[in-house]
């Protein structure tokens, strides 16, 4: 269904995990860290209203 709408899955790569583990932000939520790492490394915009994500070095829209 996602692919029919023009979206593609983004598998977690080793580089994503390494980057997520290297963040020094106080937010320790592993899902937030992984989403931020993927968005940062893949040059994607992360769509979220979660203010905790603002401390990560990725572009956030909302």
Backbone as JSON Lines, residues from 0, in Angstrom:
{"i":0,"aa":"X","n":[0.82,-1.18,0.0],"ca":[0.0,0.0,0.0],"c":[0.87,1.26,0.0]}
{"i":1,"aa":"X","n":[1.91,1.28,0.81],"ca":[2.78,2.46,0.85],"c":[3.44,2.71,-0.49]}
{"i":2,"aa":"X","n":[3.89,1.65,-1.14],"ca":[4.56,1.81,-2.43],"c":[3.59,2.33,-3.48]}
{"i":3,"aa":"X","n":[2.33,1.95,-3.4],"ca":[1.33,2.44,-4.34],"c":[1.14,3.95,-4.18]}
{"i":4,"aa":"X","n":[1.41,4.46,-2.99],"ca":[1.29,5.9,-2.73],"c":[2.6,6.64,-2.96]}
{"i":5,"aa":"X","n":[3.62,5.95,-3.45],"ca":[4.9,6.59,-3.74],"c":[5.91,6.54,-2.61]}
{"i":6,"aa":"X","n":[5.62,5.79,-1.56],"ca":[6.55,5.65,-0.44],"c":[7.31,4.34,-0.57]}
{"i":7,"aa":"X","n":[8.52,4.32,-0.04],"ca":[9.33,3.11,-0.05],"c":[9.82,2.83,1.37]}
{"i":8,"aa":"X","n":[9.91,1.56,1.75],"ca":[10.44,1.24,3.07],"c":[11.92,1.64,3.16]}
{"i":9,"aa":"X","n":[12.34,2.02,4.34],"ca":[13.74,2.37,4.57],"c":[14.29,1.42,5.63]}
{"i":10,"aa":"X","n":[14.99,0.38,5.2],"ca":[15.54,-0.57,6.17],"c":[16.59,0.1,7.06]}
{"i":11,"aa":"X","n":[16.72,-0.4,8.26],"ca":[17.74,0.1,9.18],"c":[19.09,-0.46,8.74]}
{"i":12,"aa":"X","n":[20.03,0.42,8.49],"ca":[21.38,0.03,8.07],"c":[22.34,0.2,9.25]}
{"i":13,"aa":"X","n":[23.48,-0.43,9.14],"ca":[24.49,-0.33,10.19],"c":[24.85,1.13,10.47]}
{"i":14,"aa":"X","n":[24.99,1.92,9.43],"ca":[25.34,3.34,9.6],"c":[24.28,4.08,10.42]}
{"i":15,"aa":"X","n":[23.02,3.72,10.24],"ca":[21.95,4.35,11.02],"c":[22.12,4.02,12.5]}
{"i":16,"aa":"X","n":[22.39,2.76,12.8],"ca":[22.57,2.35,14.19],"c":[23.77,3.01,14.84]}
{"i":17,"aa":"X","n":[24.85,3.1,14.1],"ca":[26.06,3.75,14.63],"c":[25.78,5.22,14.91]}
{"i":18,"aa":"X","n":[25.12,5.89,13.97],"ca":[24.81,7.32,14.17],"c":[23.86,7.51,15.33]}
{"i":19,"aa":"X","n":[22.83,6.67,15.43],"ca":[21.87,6.79,16.53],"c":[22.57,6.62,17.88]}
{"i":20,"aa":"X","n":[23.53,5.72,17.94],"ca":[24.26,5.5,19.19],"c":[25.26,6.59,19.52]}
{"i":21,"aa":"X","n":[25.6,7.41,18.54],"ca":[26.6,8.45,18.78],"c":[26.0,9.78,19.23]}
{"i":22,"aa":"X","n":[24.69,9.91,19.16],"ca":[24.06,11.17,19.58],"c":[24.31,11.41,21.07]}
{"i":23,"aa":"X","n":[24.49,12.68,21.41],"ca":[24.71,13.06,22.82],"c":[23.49,13.78,23.4]}
{"i":24,"aa":"X","n":[22.41,13.84,22.64],"ca":[21.21,14.51,23.11],"c":[20.66,13.8,24.35]}
{"i":25,"aa":"X","n":[20.0,14.56,25.24],"ca":[19.44,13.95,26.44],"c":[18.29,12.98,26.16]}
{"i":26,"aa":"X","n":[17.68,13.06,25.0],"ca":[16.59,12.16,24.63],"c":[17.18,10.76,24.4]}
{"i":27,"aa":"X","n":[16.83,9.82,25.26],"ca":[17.38,8.47,25.19],"c":[16.44,7.47,24.52]}
{"i":28,"aa":"X","n":[15.31,7.95,23.97],"ca":[14.35,7.06,23.33],"c":[15.01,6.44,22.08]}
{"i":29,"aa":"X","n":[15.18,5.12,22.05],"ca":[15.88,4.51,20.92],"c":[15.16,4.69,19.59]}
{"i":30,"aa":"X","n":[13.84,4.77,19.61],"ca":[13.09,4.95,18.36],"c":[13.29,6.37,17.83]}
{"i":31,"aa":"X","n":[13.27,7.35,18.71],"ca":[13.53,8.73,18.3],"c":[14.93,8.85,17.71]}
{"i":32,"aa":"X","n":[15.89,8.23,18.37],"ca":[17.27,8.31,17.92],"c":[17.45,7.66,16.54]}
{"i":33,"aa":"X","n":[16.78,6.52,16.33],"ca":[16.9,5.83,15.04],"c":[16.22,6.63,13.93]}
{"i":34,"aa":"X","n":[15.03,7.16,14.21],"ca":[14.34,7.98,13.21],"c":[15.17,9.2,12.84]}
{"i":35,"aa":"X","n":[15.75,9.84,13.84],"ca":[16.58,11.02,13.59],"c":[17.82,10.65,12.77]}
{"i":36,"aa":"X","n":[18.45,9.54,13.11],"ca":[19.64,9.1,12.38],"c":[19.31,8.8,10.93]}
{"i":37,"aa":"X","n":[18.22,8.11,10.7],"ca":[17.83,7.81,9.32],"c":[17.53,9.09,8.55]}
{"i":38,"aa":"X","n":[16.8,9.99,9.17],"ca":[16.47,11.25,8.49],"c":[17.74,12.04,8.19]}
{"i":39,"aa":"X","n":[18.64,12.09,9.15],"ca":[19.88,12.85,8.94],"c":[20.74,12.24,7.84]}
{"i":40,"aa":"X","n":[21.0,10.95,7.93],"ca":[21.92,10.31,6.98],"c":[21.34,10.16,5.58]}
{"i":41,"aa":"X","n":[20.04,10.02,5.5],"ca":[19.4,9.84,4.19],"c":[18.89,11.16,3.61]}
{"i":42,"aa":"X","n":[19.15,12.26,4.33],"ca":[18.72,13.6,3.88],"c":[17.21,13.65,3.65]}
{"i":43,"aa":"X","n":[16.48,13.16,4.65],"ca":[15.02,13.14,4.61],"c":[14.46,14.12,5.62]}
{"i":44,"aa":"X","n":[13.24,14.53,5.41],"ca":[12.53,15.38,6.36],"c":[11.69,14.48,7.25]}
{"i":45,"aa":"X","n":[11.84,14.63,8.55],"ca":[11.09,13.84,9.51],"c":[9.82,14.59,9.87]}
{"i":46,"aa":"X","n":[8.69,13.96,9.68],"ca":[7.4,14.57,9.97],"c":[6.97,14.16,11.37]}
{"i":47,"aa":"X","n":[6.99,15.12,12.32],"ca":[6.65,14.81,13.7],"c":[6.31,16.08,14.46]}
{"i":48,"aa":"X","n":[5.39,15.94,15.4],"ca":[5.05,17.04,16.29],"c":[5.73,16.87,17.65]}
{"i":49,"aa":"X","n":[6.6,15.89,17.77],"ca":[7.28,15.6,19.03],"c":[8.39,16.62,19.28]}
{"i":50,"aa":"X","n":[8.27,17.48,20.29],"ca":[9.3,18.49,20.54],"c":[10.64,17.89,20.95]}
{"i":51,"aa":"X","n":[10.65,16.65,21.42],"ca":[11.9,15.99,21.81],"c":[12.85,15.81,20.63]}
{"i":52,"aa":"X","n":[12.3,15.73,19.43],"ca":[13.13,15.5,18.24],"c":[13.87,16.75,17.79]}
{"i":53,"aa":"X","n":[13.48,17.9,18.29],"ca":[14.09,19.16,17.86],"c":[15.57,19.24,18.19]}
{"i":54,"aa":"X","n":[16.04,18.48,19.15],"ca":[17.45,18.55,19.53],"c":[18.36,17.75,18.6]}
{"i":55,"aa":"X","n":[17.8,16.95,17.72],"ca":[18.61,16.13,16.82],"c":[18.94,16.9,15.54]}
{"i":56,"aa":"X","n":[20.08,16.59,14.92],"ca":[20.51,17.33,13.72],"c":[19.85,16.82,12.43]}
{"i":57,"aa":"X","n":[18.54,16.84,12.41],"ca":[17.82,16.45,11.2],"c":[16.71,17.47,10.96]}
{"i":58,"aa":"X","n":[16.25,17.52,9.74],"ca":[15.19,18.47,9.4],"c":[13.85,17.88,9.82]}
{"i":59,"aa":"X","n":[13.06,18.69,10.56],"ca":[11.76,18.24,11.06],"c":[10.69,19.19,10.55]}
{"i":60,"aa":"X","n":[9.6,18.61,10.13],"ca":[8.47,19.39,9.65],"c":[7.27,19.11,10.54]}
{"i":61,"aa":"X","n":[6.71,20.18,11.11],"ca":[5.43,20.19,11.82],"c":[5.37,21.36,12.72]}
